Amino acid sequence: MSQNQVAPSVIRTRCCIAGGGPAGMMLGYLLARAGIDVVVLEKHADFLRDFRGDTIHPSTLEVMHELGLLDEFLKRPHDQMRQVDGQVGDERLTMADFSHLPTRCKFIAFMPQWDFLDFLAEQGKRYPTFHLRQKSEVIALLNDGERVSGVRVKTPEGEIEIRADLVIGADGRHSIVREQAQLAVQNLGAPIDVLWMRISRKDSDPPQTLGRIDNGHIMVMLNRREYWQCAYVIPKGGIEEIKAAGLDAFRDEIAGLAPYLRDRISELATWDDIKLLTVAVDRLEQWHKPGLLCIGDAAHAMSPIGGVGINLAIQDAVATANLLAPKFLNGTPTQDDLAAVQERRMFPTRATQWMQIQIQDRVMSRVLGSAQRPNFPWQLKLLRAWPWLRRWPARFVGMGVRPEHIGAALNEKR
Ligand SMILES: Cc1cc2nc3c(=O)[nH]c(=O)nc-3n(C[C@H](O)[C@H](O)[C@H](O)COP(=O)(O)OP(=O)(O)OC[C@H]3O[C@@H](n4cnc5c(N)ncnc54)[C@H](O)[C@@H]3O)c2cc1C
């Protein structure tokens, strides 16, 4: 099924995955590896989008190791973060130390997400049962009575239908799959949005990725070698107020948080250089219906807090493949099989979202609503007094709750 071929109007497959993000690409790769015919549909022409995290967690790296892909993967340019530092006012603190994790890689790898997804696409292409179709946007679900039986897809060559034994919604926070399936969404609320911008980087700048909190402002700076990818946190809906104050005032705020950027701050030439990313935290009450299962952000939209959404999406994909690959190999997954995926992944989802909500409501909202210079809360100061305590946040961020492992059914079939 190369991109150059004229698309037939109806394609049949065992599993059709809507969305080529971390959840969809990992699941597509794993099912194809187990010998199951799978079509992954991605609406964009490539994976080059800015609004995605760059974090590959120790638990995801462990999965790569179990798949025999780790060495190849780590050849791609990346940075390794072995501890997480935070700066509040002038005070700096190590908040998480990954060096004691029971994983092969005791670091978070920072790699642009498009490189990670490209890598999975390249690996997937080794299997004849893996079909990635880019520029293919799911626009509707197809139903056979009560059962979802496929999707309608918009492509540059016109609309096509993909018929499948199972449709997976892995199409992210604004999932059309979950909307069309009318699955009930529980909105957990997110009081923040993020302004996303890039400013060039000089060799004389500090090397680390860093979170900074000061005088009512929060900013995270990701080191992408030639430039800084900056995530500036604002109260939800606060963009109009920021724009009303003017671009100069905004540039001043950014340079105040990272003074070494002052000589380049004019790179933010217009508001077009600053993108608004809306943050949502929600989850489906039921992730499935006959013929359909949602995973990743489509099942539970994650806040950027803690940088754990990608990891959770990957872990969902591994659990789904572990549970459903044997069912595919012996027939078609039943509604009970789909429920088993939700049952396995609901607890990690609830626990992770609970933690994100505590941080966004108790820390971020307070910082953003205050003009005073903040201090580290006493709980975090304990991390300085007893460094071994840093292992707990490292475990939560680095491995997540209930890390998944590659099961026997996912062994290579060629
Ligand atoms: C501002 C921001 C920063 C973040 N930073 C981090 C971070 O640093 N680390 C981290 O772990 N998490 C981060 N997150 C959370 C993380 O991005 C998500 O949890 C994670 O990407 C979810 O993966 P996914 O595969 O489920 O969905 P997504 O990554 O959203 O992927 C969905 C894919 O589906 C495609 N798609 C959508 N609709 C259709 C359609 N109709 N047809 C076909 N394809 C479609 C999209 O183009 C996309 O490629 C951040 C979130 C935000 C909002």
The ligand as a Tripos MOL2 file, in Angstrom:
@<TRIPOS>MOLECULE
LIG
   53    58     1     0     0
SMALL
NO_CHARGES

@<TRIPOS>ATOM
      1 C1          1.3870   21.8310   25.6400 C.3       1 LIG1
      2 C2          1.5650   20.3790   25.9600 C.ar      1 LIG1
      3 C3          2.8340   19.8820   26.2180 C.ar      1 LIG1
      4 C4          3.0100   18.5530   26.5470 C.ar      1 LIG1
      5 N1          4.2640   18.1060   26.8720 N.ar      1 LIG1
      6 C5          4.4410   16.8150   27.2330 C.ar      1 LIG1
      7 C6          5.7410   16.2990   27.5650 C.ar      1 LIG1
      8 O1          6.7470   17.0190   27.5470 O.2       1 LIG1
      9 N2          5.8500   14.9890   27.8740 N.ar      1 LIG1
     10 C7          4.7650   14.1530   27.9000 C.ar      1 LIG1
     11 O2          4.9250   12.9570   28.2050 O.2       1 LIG1
     12 N3          3.5310   14.5930   27.5950 N.ar      1 LIG1
     13 C8          3.3430   15.9010   27.2510 C.ar      1 LIG1
     14 N4          2.0930   16.3540   26.9410 N.ar      1 LIG1
     15 C9          0.9910   15.3820   26.8820 C.3       1 LIG1
     16 C10         1.1770   14.5410   25.6120 C.3       1 LIG1
     17 O3          1.3500   15.3900   24.4900 O.3       1 LIG1
     18 C11        -0.0010   13.5990   25.3470 C.3       1 LIG1
     19 O4         -0.4270   12.9910   26.5410 O.3       1 LIG1
     20 C12         0.4270   12.5100   24.3510 C.3       1 LIG1
     21 O5          0.8840   13.1080   23.1520 O.3       1 LIG1
     22 C13        -0.7300   11.5840   24.0290 C.3       1 LIG1
     23 O6         -0.3790   10.7190   22.9520 O.3       1 LIG1
     24 P1         -1.5100   10.1580   21.9750 P.3       1 LIG1
     25 O7         -0.8160    9.3000   20.9800 O.co2     1 LIG1
     26 O8         -2.6070    9.5780   22.7670 O.co2     1 LIG1
     27 O9         -2.1410   11.4550   21.2700 O.3       1 LIG1
     28 P2         -1.4570   12.5810   20.3690 P.3       1 LIG1
     29 O10        -0.0280   12.7370   20.6810 O.co2     1 LIG1
     30 O11        -2.3390   13.7760   20.4620 O.co2     1 LIG1
     31 O12        -1.5490   11.9890   18.8930 O.3       1 LIG1
     32 C14        -2.7680   11.9310   18.2060 C.3       1 LIG1
     33 C15        -2.4580   11.8230   16.7230 C.3       1 LIG1
     34 O13        -3.6820   11.6500   16.0150 O.3       1 LIG1
     35 C16        -3.6820   12.4830   14.8650 C.3       1 LIG1
     36 N5         -5.0900   12.7490   14.5510 N.ar      1 LIG1
     37 C17        -5.9440   13.5510   15.2180 C.ar      1 LIG1
     38 N6         -7.1610   13.5100   14.6550 N.ar      1 LIG1
     39 C18        -7.0650   12.6560   13.6160 C.ar      1 LIG1
     40 C19        -7.9920   12.1910   12.6530 C.ar      1 LIG1
     41 N7         -9.2750   12.6090   12.6510 N.pl3     1 LIG1
     42 N8         -7.5780   11.3140   11.7070 N.ar      1 LIG1
     43 C20        -6.2700   10.8770   11.6900 C.ar      1 LIG1
     44 N9         -5.3550   11.2970   12.5810 N.ar      1 LIG1
     45 C21        -5.7480   12.1620   13.5390 C.ar      1 LIG1
     46 C22        -2.8950   13.7090   15.3010 C.3       1 LIG1
     47 O14        -2.3840   14.4050   14.1900 O.3       1 LIG1
     48 C23        -1.7960   13.0720   16.1500 C.3       1 LIG1
     49 O15        -0.6890   12.7010   15.3850 O.3       1 LIG1
     50 C24         1.8830   17.6860   26.6030 C.ar      1 LIG1
     51 C25         0.6040   18.1580   26.3260 C.ar      1 LIG1
     52 C26         0.4220   19.5120   26.0190 C.ar      1 LIG1
     53 C27        -0.9640   20.0210   25.7690 C.3       1 LIG1
@<TRIPOS>BOND
     1     1     2 1
     2     2     3 ar
     3     2    52 ar
     4     3     4 ar
     5     4     5 ar
     6     4    50 ar
     7     5     6 ar
     8     6     7 ar
     9     6    13 1
    10     7     8 2
    11     7     9 ar
    12     9    10 ar
    13    10    11 2
    14    10    12 ar
    15    12    13 ar
    16    13    14 ar
    17    14    15 1
    18    14    50 ar
    19    15    16 1
    20    16    17 1
    21    16    18 1
    22    18    19 1
    23    18    20 1
    24    20    21 1
    25    20    22 1
    26    22    23 1
    27    23    24 1
    28    24    25 2
    29    24    26 1
    30    24    27 1
    31    27    28 1
    32    28    29 2
    33    28    30 1
    34    28    31 1
    35    31    32 1
    36    32    33 1
    37    33    34 1
    38    33    48 1
    39    34    35 1
    40    35    36 1
    41    35    46 1
    42    36    37 ar
    43    36    45 ar
    44    37    38 ar
    45    38    39 ar
    46    39    40 ar
    47    39    45 ar
    48    40    41 1
    49    40    42 ar
    50    42    43 ar
    51    43    44 ar
    52    44    45 ar
    53    46    47 1
    54    46    48 1
    55    48    49 1
    56    50    51 ar
    57    51    52 ar
    58    52    53 1
@<TRIPOS>SUBSTRUCTURE
     1 LIG1         1 GROUP 0 **** ****
